Amino acid sequence: MNKLVSKIDMAVMKAKMAFMEKKEASDQLIVMFIIIAVAAGIAGLLYIFATGTLLPNFQEKLTNLINNWFNHS
């Protein structure tokens, strides 16, 4: 009976050690995903800002330029 309890204890200890063991490169992956998420957020904010302010002005100027090309021909 003592041998069985000893084996079970050893198995539990091995499982705990395997669980607590630090996996290689997991920190780098987490940092990479955080950087990607922040970059996507900044790109989204820039897109919202550009479509609300810059894009209509640029689109109007481009439309006027194209219209002027065809009207003067």
Buried (B, 14 or more C-beta within 10 A) or exposed (E): EEEEEEEEEEEEEEEEEEEEEEEEEEEEEEEEEEEEEEEEEEEEEEEEEEEEEEEEEEEEEEEEEEEEEEEEE
